[in-house]
C-alpha cells in the first residue's frame, strides 16, 4: 500500500483539494477544540496565578517569606503533582477514554483549588497545590490527544496549538485576576480559589461532548465513532476517513501485540519517535519558559521594580504578548511547518536570554539600575515574543501526532511526564541558583541550553506538517530501518520482539 493510496492521506487530498478544510470552517470541530482546550486554560491559569499570589503568600506566612525553599516548594508542588498525573494519564486515557480522563482532571483540580483557598498554613496550601497539579498533569496529556484525534490532518497543527493558546490565555487571565485582587482582603486566597471556575466550566461542557472517534474505533464502538465523524466531515470524505480508520484498526489486530511501556524503548521506530517528542518537551522547559511564567513578577522586582502592583502589571504585559504570540503560531504552524517554526523560535530565544543575562550583569556592576531594569523587562518581552509562536505550541503539537495509534496514550503520557519533570527542576531550582550564582549567569546558562536545543531539532525532529498519522509512522519506520525496509517483515519482527 502506497502513501498516496491511503484514504485521508495528504496525497489523497492533493487529488481532491476541494475536500480540504480551513481552520475555522467547521464550527463543530472548533467547539470540540475549545472545550478540550479548557484543560490548557487550567494549565495556564495555575502557571500564572502562583507567580502573583506568591508575593502575598509571603506577606501572610512569615516562614514562607524567609525561605526560598518554601517558596519554591509552593510553586513546584503543583509541578510534582503534574508529573504523577501525566505519568498515569496515558493509561487512564487508553483504558477509560479521553472524555472520562478530562472529567476526572476537572474534579481533582476543583478540589485542589478549594483546599488552597481555605489553607490555614503553608503546608495545607502545598497539599492543595499537589491536587491541582494532579489535575493539570492529566489534562496536559488528554487535551492535545483529544483535539488531534478529532482534527482533519491539514489543520491538526493549528487546532492542537489552540490548546496552547488556551494555556497562554489562562496565564494572561491569571495576571488580570492577580491585579484585581491586590487590594482585596484575602488576596491570594481569591487568586487561587477562582482557579476552580474554568475546571467547573469544562466539566459541564465535556458532559455534552462525545468521546474521541479514534478511541471509539480502538474499542470497537464503530457506530458511535461514525456518528462523531459525520459531524466533522462531509459525506464524500467521511467514507474515506472511515476506511482509513478501519484499515488502521485491522493492521493493529494483525500485529497481535499487547502494548507495554517497555515497547517504547525496545521497538526502534517507537524509540526514535519518543526521543524526538520527549526531547522537545524537555527543551521547552530547560530553555526557561517557566522561569518567566512562574517568577516573572519576582524577576521584575530583581530588576529593580519593588512595587508588587507594578511587578504584576509588567508581568501582565508579558503574559499578553505570550497569548498574542501563540495566535501567530496557530497561523504559521500548518503553513511554515513545525521544524522551521521551532528553529526560528529558538534563535530568538537565544538572543533574548543573552540580553537578559547582560542586563543583570550590567545592573550588578553598573551605576544606573533603572536603565538596566527596563532592559531586563525588554529582554523578558523579547523572550516571550520569540518563544510563544514556536517552542510554545510545537512540542505539544508534535507529540500529539508522531506516535502510532496504540502508543499515543502511553507515549503522550511519558512525554508529558518528561515535560513536567523538567518543569519541576526549573521551578525548584531557579531562585536558589540565581541566589548562588547570580541572575545574569543563570540566564546565560539557559541560553547555552537553547543552543543545544537547536542542534537537537535539526538532528532528531522530522517535519510532520500536513501528514496523516499513517504517513508519520512511515517516517519513523524509514528512519529506523532505511528507505528499503519491508513493511511485512517489520511487522513480523515487531511480533517476535
C-alpha positions in Angstrom: 0.0 0.0 0.0 1.5 3.4 -1.0 1.1 6.6 0.9 -0.9 8.1 -1.9 -3.4 5.3 -1.8 -4.1 5.7 1.9 -7.6 7.1 2.4 -7.3 10.5 4.0 -3.6 10.9 3.2 -2.2 14.2 2.1 -1.7 12.7 -1.4 -5.3 11.9 -1.5 -6.2 15.5 -0.5 -3.9 16.7 -3.3 -6.1 14.8 -5.7 -9.3 16.3 -4.1 -8.3 19.8 -2.9 -11.9 20.8 -2.5 -12.1 18.4 0.4 -9.5 20.3 2.4 -10.8 22.1 5.4 -9.7 25.5 6.7 -9.0 26.2 10.3 -12.4 27.6 11.3 -14.6 26.1 8.5 -16.3 23.5 10.8 -17.8 25.0 13.9 -18.3 21.5 15.4 -14.6 20.9 15.3 -13.9 24.3 16.7 -16.3 23.7 19.6 -14.6 20.4 20.5 -11.2 22.1 20.4 -12.2 25.0 22.6 -14.0 22.7 25.1 -11.0 20.4 25.3 -8.8 23.5 25.4 -10.1 24.4 28.8 -7.6 21.8 30.0 -5.0 24.2 28.7 -6.7 27.1 30.5 -6.3 25.2 33.8 -2.7 24.6 33.0 -2.1 28.3 32.1 -4.1 29.8 35.0 -2.3 27.7 37.6 1.1 28.6 36.0 0.5 32.3 36.0 -1.6 32.8 39.2 1.0 31.4 41.6 3.6 34.0 40.4 1.4 36.9 41.7 -0.1 35.0 44.6 3.3 34.2 45.9 4.0 37.9 46.6 1.1 38.0 49.0 1.6 34.5 50.5 4.9 35.7 51.7 3.2 38.6 53.5 0.8 36.3 55.3 3.2 33.5 56.2 6.4 34.6 57.8 8.0 31.2 57.3 7.5 31.5 53.6 8.9 35.0 53.5 12.2 33.8 55.0 12.6 30.6 53.0 13.4 30.4 49.3 12.9 26.6 49.6 9.3 27.0 50.9 8.6 29.5 48.1 10.0 27.1 45.5 8.0 24.2 47.1 4.7 26.0 46.9 5.4 26.7 43.3 6.8 23.4 42.3 4.5 21.1 44.3 1.9 21.6 41.6 4.5 20.5 39.1 5.3 17.4 41.1 1.6 16.6 41.1 1.5 17.1 37.4 4.3 14.6 36.9 2.3 12.0 38.8 -0.9 13.0 36.9 0.8 12.9 33.5 2.5 9.5 34.3 -0.8 7.9 34.8 -2.7 9.9 32.2 -1.7 7.7 29.3 -3.1 4.6 31.0 -6.3 6.5 32.1 -6.8 7.8 28.5 -6.4 4.4 26.9 -8.4 2.5 29.4 -11.3 4.9 30.0 -11.2 7.3 27.1 -10.3 10.9 26.6 -13.6 12.2 27.9 -13.6 10.5 31.2 -9.9 11.4 31.7 -10.9 15.1 31.3 -13.8 14.8 33.7 -11.5 13.3 36.3 -8.9 16.0 35.9 -11.6 18.7 36.4 -12.9 17.1 39.6 -9.4 16.8 41.1 -8.4 20.3 40.1 -11.6 21.8 41.6 -10.9 20.0 44.9 -7.3 21.3 44.9 -8.5 24.9 44.3 -10.9 24.8 47.3 -8.1 23.4 49.6 -5.7 26.2 48.5 -8.3 28.9 49.1 -9.0 27.7 52.6 -5.4 26.8 53.6 -4.6 27.8 57.2 -0.9 27.3 56.8 1.8 26.8 54.1 1.6 23.0 54.4 -2.1 22.7 53.7 -1.5 25.1 50.8 1.2 22.8 49.5 -1.3 19.9 49.7 -3.8 21.9 47.6 -1.0 22.6 45.1 -0.4 18.9 44.8 -4.1 18.2 44.0 -4.2 21.0 41.4 -1.0 19.6 39.8 -2.6 16.1 39.5 -5.5 17.6 37.6 -3.2 19.7 35.4 -1.0 16.7 34.6 -3.9 14.6 33.3 -5.3 17.5 31.4 -1.9 18.3 29.8 -1.9 14.8 28.2 -5.5 14.5 27.4 -6.4 17.8 25.7 -3.8 17.6 22.8 -4.6 14.0 22.1 -8.4 14.6 22.1 -8.0 17.6 19.8 -5.6 15.8 17.4 -7.8 12.7 17.1 -10.8 14.8 16.2 -8.9 17.0 13.7 -8.5 16.8 9.9 -4.8 16.3 9.2 -4.4 19.5 7.2 -5.4 21.7 10.1 -4.4 19.5 13.0 -1.4 21.7 13.9 -3.4 24.8 14.2 -6.2 23.1 16.3 -3.7 21.5 18.7 -2.0 24.8 19.0 -5.3 26.3 20.1 -4.8 24.3 23.3 -1.5 26.2 23.8 -3.4 29.4 23.1 -5.7 28.5 26.0 -2.6 27.9 28.2 -1.3 31.4 27.4 -4.8 32.9 27.7 -5.1 31.3 31.2 -1.8 32.9 32.1 -2.9 36.3 30.9 -6.3 35.9 32.7 -4.4 34.9 35.9 -2.4 38.1 35.9 -5.7 40.1 35.4 -7.1 38.3 38.4 -4.0 39.0 40.4 -4.2 42.7 39.7 -7.9 42.7 40.5 -7.4 41.3 44.0 -4.3 43.1 45.1 -6.4 45.5 47.3 -9.0 42.9 48.3 -8.9 41.2 51.7 -7.8 37.6 51.3 -5.8 38.5 48.1 -4.0 35.2 47.3 -6.9 33.1 48.6 -9.2 34.6 46.0 -6.5 34.3 43.3 -6.0 30.6 43.9 -9.7 29.8 44.7 -11.0 31.3 41.4 -9.0 28.7 39.5 -11.8 26.2 40.1 -14.0 28.2 37.7 -12.5 27.0 34.4 -12.4 23.4 35.8 -16.2 23.5 36.6 -16.9 25.1 33.2 -15.0 22.4 31.3 -16.6 19.6 33.4 -20.1 20.8 32.3 -19.0 21.2 28.7 -17.4 17.7 28.5 -20.6 16.1 29.7 -22.2 17.3 26.5 -19.4 16.3 24.2 -18.6 12.9 22.5 -15.6 10.6 23.0 -12.7 10.8 20.6 -13.7 8.9 17.4 -10.3 7.2 17.2 -10.5 5.9 20.7 -14.1 4.6 19.9 -12.7 2.8 16.9 -10.0 1.2 19.1 -12.7 0.0 21.4 -14.7 -1.4 18.5 -17.5 1.1 19.0 -17.7 1.8 15.3 -21.2 3.2 15.2 -20.5 5.8 17.8 -17.3 6.8 16.1 -19.1 7.2 12.7 -21.7 9.4 14.4 -18.9 11.7 15.7 -17.0 11.7 12.3 -20.2 12.6 10.5 -20.2 15.9 12.3 -16.6 16.6 11.2 -16.5 15.5 7.5 -18.9 15.8 4.6 -20.2 12.5 3.0 -17.6 12.2 0.4 -14.7 12.4 2.8 -16.4 10.6 5.6 -16.3 7.3 3.7 -12.6 7.7 3.2 -11.9 8.6 6.8 -13.9 5.5 8.0 -12.0 3.3 5.5 -8.7 4.8 6.8 -9.6 4.1 10.5 -10.8 0.6 9.7 -7.6 -0.2 7.9 -5.5 1.1 10.8 -7.5 -1.0 13.2 -7.2 -4.1 11.1 -3.4 -3.6 10.9 -3.2 -3.3 14.7 -5.2 -6.5 15.1 -2.8 -8.3 12.7 0.1 -7.3 14.8 -1.5 -9.0 17.8 0.7 -7.2 20.2 0.0 -6.2 23.8 1.2 -2.7 24.3 3.6 -2.0 27.2 5.8 0.8 28.4 8.9 -1.3 27.6 8.0 -1.2 23.9 8.8 2.5 23.8 12.5 1.5 24.4 12.6 -1.8 22.6 10.9 -1.1 19.3 13.3 1.1 17.3 10.8 3.3 15.5 8.8 4.0 18.7 12.1 4.8 20.5 13.0 7.4 17.8 9.6 9.0 17.9 9.7 9.2 21.7 13.2 10.6 21.6 12.0 13.4 19.4 8.8 14.1 21.4 10.3 13.9 24.8 13.4 15.8 23.8 11.2 18.7 22.6 9.2 18.7 25.8 12.4 18.8 27.9 14.0 21.6 25.9 10.7 23.6 26.1 11.2 23.8 29.8 15.0 23.9 30.1 15.2 26.9 27.8 13.5 28.8 30.6 9.8 29.5 29.8 8.6 28.7 33.3 11.3 30.8 35.0 9.5 33.6 33.2 5.9 32.5 33.8 6.3 31.3 37.4 8.7 34.0 38.5 8.2 37.0 36.2 7.0 39.3 38.9 9.9 38.2 41.1 12.3 38.8 38.1 10.9 42.2 37.6 11.5 43.0 41.3 15.0 41.6 40.9 15.4 44.1 38.1 14.7 47.0 40.5 10.9 47.4 40.4 9.9 46.8 44.0 6.2 47.6 43.9 4.0 44.4 43.9 1.4 46.2 41.7 3.9 47.4 39.2 5.6 44.0 39.0 2.2 42.4 38.3 1.3 45.0 35.7 4.6 44.5 33.8 4.1 40.7 34.1 0.6 41.2 32.6 2.1 42.8 29.6 4.5 39.8 29.2 1.6 37.4 29.5 -0.4 39.3 26.9 2.5 39.1 24.5 2.6 35.3 25.2 -1.1 34.9 24.2 -0.6 37.1 21.1 2.5 35.2 20.0 0.6 31.9 20.3 -2.1 33.2 17.9 0.7 33.9 15.4 1.9 30.3 16.0 -1.5 28.9 15.2 -1.5 30.8 11.9 2.1 29.6 11.0 2.3 26.0 12.2 0.4 24.5 9.3 2.0 26.8 6.8 5.6 27.2 7.8 5.8 23.7 9.5 6.8 22.5 12.9 10.5 22.2 12.5 11.2 25.7 10.9 8.9 27.3 13.4 10.9 25.7 16.3 14.3 26.7 14.9 13.3 30.3 14.2 11.8 30.5 17.7 14.9 29.1 19.4 17.1 31.6 17.5 15.2 34.5 19.0 15.1 32.8 22.5 18.9 32.6 22.5 19.3 36.3 21.6 16.7 37.3 24.3 18.4 35.3 27.0 21.7 36.8 26.2 20.1 40.3 26.5 18.5 39.3 29.9 21.9 38.0 31.1 23.7 41.2 30.1 21.0 43.4 31.7 21.5 41.6 35.1 25.3 41.6 34.7 25.3 45.3 33.9 22.9 46.0 36.8 25.3 44.3 39.2 28.3 46.3 38.1 26.7 49.4 36.7 25.5 52.6 38.3 22.0 53.1 36.8 19.7 50.4 38.0 16.6 52.0 36.4 18.1 51.7 32.8 19.2 48.1 33.3 15.9 47.2 35.0 14.0 48.4 31.9 16.5 46.5 29.7 15.6 43.3 31.7 11.9 43.9 31.1 12.6 44.4 27.4 14.6 41.1 27.4 11.6 39.3 29.0 9.2 40.7 26.4 11.5 39.7 23.6 11.9 36.2 25.1 8.1 35.7 25.1 7.7 37.2 21.6 10.1 34.6 20.2 9.2 31.7 22.4 5.4 31.8 22.2 4.8 31.3 18.4 7.3 28.3 18.2 8.6 26.5 21.2 5.2 27.1 22.9 2.9 25.1 20.6 5.4 23.0 18.6 6.3 20.4 21.3 2.7 19.7 22.2 1.6 19.6 18.5 4.4 17.2 17.5 3.7 14.9 20.5 0.0 14.7 19.6 0.8 13.3 16.1 4.1 11.4 16.0 3.1 8.2 17.8 1.2 5.2 16.4 -2.4 4.8 17.5 -1.8 2.1 20.1 1.1 4.0 21.7 -0.4 7.5 21.6 -1.7 7.4 25.1 1.4 5.8 26.6 4.0 7.9 24.7 2.0 11.1 25.2 1.8 10.5 28.9 5.5 9.6 29.2 6.5 12.6 27.1 4.3 15.0 29.2 5.9 13.5 32.3 9.3 14.5 30.9 7.9 18.0 30.4 6.7 18.2 34.0 9.9 16.7 35.5 11.9 19.3 33.5 9.4 21.9 34.7 9.9 20.8 38.3 13.7 21.0 38.1 13.5 24.5 36.7 10.8 25.7 39.2 12.5 24.2 42.2 16.0 25.5 41.4 15.7 28.9 39.7 15.6 31.1 42.8 18.3 29.1 44.6 20.6 29.0 41.5 20.1 32.8 40.9 20.9 33.5 44.6 24.0 31.3 44.4 25.5 32.2 41.0 23.6 35.4 40.1 20.7 36.1 37.8 22.9 37.0 34.9 24.9 33.7 34.8 21.6 31.8 35.3 20.1 33.3 32.1 23.4 32.8 30.2 23.3 29.1 31.2 19.7 28.9 29.8 20.9 30.5 26.5 23.5 27.7 26.2 20.8 25.1 26.6 18.8 26.8 23.8 21.8 26.4 21.6 21.8 22.6 22.3 18.0 22.6 21.5 18.7 24.0 18.0 21.1 21.1 17.4 18.6 18.6 18.7 15.7 19.9 16.5 18.0 19.8 13.4 19.1 16.2 14.0 16.1 14.4 15.5 12.8 16.2 14.8 11.2 15.5 11.4 8.7 17.8 9.6 5.1 16.5 10.1 3.2 19.4 8.6 0.0 18.2 6.8 0.8 14.5 7.2 -1.7 11.9 8.4 -0.9 9.6 11.4 -0.1 6.8 9.0 2.3 8.9 7.0 4.1 10.0 10.2 4.5 6.3 11.1 6.2 5.7 7.8 8.8 8.4 8.6 9.9 6.6 11.8 10.0 3.2 10.0 12.2 4.6 7.3 14.5 6.3 9.9 14.7 3.1 11.9 15.2 0.6 9.0 16.2 2.6 6.0 14.3 3.5 2.8 14.3 -0.1 1.6 12.6 -1.6 4.5 9.8 -4.2 4.0 6.6 -3.4 6.0 5.5 -7.0 6.3 8.9 -8.2 7.6 8.9 -5.3 10.1 5.5 -6.4 11.4 6.9 -9.9 11.9 9.9 -8.5 13.8 7.6 -6.5 15.9 5.5 -9.6 16.8 8.6 -11.5 17.7 10.2 -8.8 19.9 
